[in-house]
Amino acid sequence: MAEAREAYATGELWAYGTWAQICIGAGMAYVLKGDLDEALGELTPILALPGEQRLATLVSRFGEVDQHLAHRRFRGSPAVLALREQITEYQAEAITTKAITKGDE
């Protein structure tokens, strides 16, 4: 995972989707452990991706993360509420098939 992070950090964007999937998976694992700080560390860079890199697969994976964050053990947590809002914004600003098709006209 460290190698993927370094490649992405140095500008090798050819596999940003794979890198993002790895980070989301790690973030979800931390959520399941209840370690929100580590989860945020994994998820924050992905939430900052520009709209044209917000693939449907990533949007779907964030939906899974959001389902876990909705668990009652996290109820009332300001950090969880903020993260869930970021996920909603990420999903709303994601690229869609319609946007790709429209851009090709």
C-alpha positions as CSV (number, residue, x, y, z in Angstrom):
1,M,0.0,0.0,0.0
2,A,2.9,2.4,0.7
3,E,4.2,1.9,-2.8
4,A,0.7,2.8,-4.3
5,R,0.6,5.9,-2.1
6,E,4.1,7.0,-3.1
7,A,3.3,6.5,-6.8
8,Y,0.1,8.6,-6.5
9,A,1.8,11.3,-4.4
10,T,4.5,11.7,-7.1
11,G,2.0,12.2,-9.8
12,E,1.5,8.8,-11.3
13,L,-2.3,9.1,-11.9
14,W,-2.6,6.2,-14.3
15,A,-4.1,4.0,-11.5
16,Y,-5.9,6.6,-9.3
17,G,-9.0,4.4,-9.3
18,T,-7.1,1.4,-7.9
19,W,-5.4,3.6,-5.3
20,A,-8.7,5.1,-4.3
21,Q,-10.3,1.6,-4.0
22,I,-7.4,0.5,-1.7
23,C,-7.8,3.6,0.5
24,I,-11.6,3.3,0.7
25,G,-11.2,-0.4,1.7
26,A,-8.6,0.5,4.4
27,G,-10.9,3.3,5.6
28,M,-13.8,1.0,5.8
29,A,-11.7,-1.4,7.9
30,Y,-10.9,1.3,10.3
31,V,-14.5,2.3,10.5
32,L,-15.4,-1.3,11.4
33,K,-12.7,-1.2,14.1
34,G,-14.2,2.1,15.4
35,D,-11.0,4.0,14.6
36,L,-12.4,7.2,13.0
37,D,-9.1,9.1,13.0
38,E,-7.4,6.4,10.9
39,A,-10.5,6.1,8.7
40,L,-10.4,9.8,8.1
41,G,-6.7,9.6,7.2
42,E,-7.5,7.0,4.5
43,L,-10.7,8.6,3.2
44,T,-9.9,12.3,3.2
45,P,-7.6,12.2,0.1
46,I,-10.2,10.3,-1.9
47,L,-12.9,12.7,-0.9
48,A,-10.7,15.5,-2.3
49,L,-10.5,13.9,-5.8
50,P,-11.8,16.2,-8.5
51,G,-15.2,15.4,-10.0
52,E,-13.8,13.9,-13.2
53,Q,-12.0,11.2,-11.0
54,R,-15.0,10.3,-8.9
55,L,-15.8,7.0,-10.6
56,A,-19.1,5.1,-10.2
57,T,-17.2,2.3,-8.4
58,L,-15.8,4.8,-5.9
59,V,-19.2,6.3,-5.3
60,S,-20.6,2.9,-4.7
61,R,-17.8,2.0,-2.2
62,F,-18.4,5.3,-0.3
63,G,-22.1,4.2,-0.1
64,E,-20.9,1.1,1.7
65,V,-18.7,3.2,4.1
66,D,-21.7,5.4,4.7
67,Q,-23.9,2.4,5.7
68,H,-21.3,1.4,8.3
69,L,-21.1,5.0,9.6
70,A,-24.9,4.9,10.1
71,H,-24.5,2.3,12.7
72,R,-25.9,3.2,16.1
73,R,-22.5,3.1,17.8
74,F,-21.6,6.2,15.9
75,R,-24.8,8.1,16.5
76,G,-24.2,11.6,17.8
77,S,-20.5,11.7,16.7
78,P,-19.7,15.1,15.1
79,A,-16.8,13.5,13.3
80,V,-19.1,10.9,11.8
81,L,-21.7,13.4,10.9
82,A,-19.1,15.5,9.1
83,L,-17.7,12.5,7.3
84,R,-21.1,11.4,6.1
85,E,-21.8,14.9,4.8
86,Q,-18.5,14.8,2.9
87,I,-19.5,11.4,1.4
88,T,-22.9,12.8,0.3
89,E,-21.2,15.8,-1.4
90,Y,-18.6,13.5,-3.0
91,Q,-21.4,11.4,-4.4
92,A,-23.4,14.4,-5.6
93,E,-20.4,15.8,-7.5
94,A,-19.3,12.5,-9.1
95,I,-18.9,12.1,-12.8
96,T,-21.9,10.4,-14.4
97,T,-22.2,8.4,-17.7
98,K,-24.5,11.2,-18.9
99,A,-21.9,13.8,-18.3
100,I,-19.3,11.8,-20.2
101,T,-21.6,11.3,-23.1
102,K,-22.6,15.0,-23.2
103,G,-18.9,16.0,-23.2
104,D,-18.3,13.9,-26.3
105,E,-20.9,15.8,-28.4
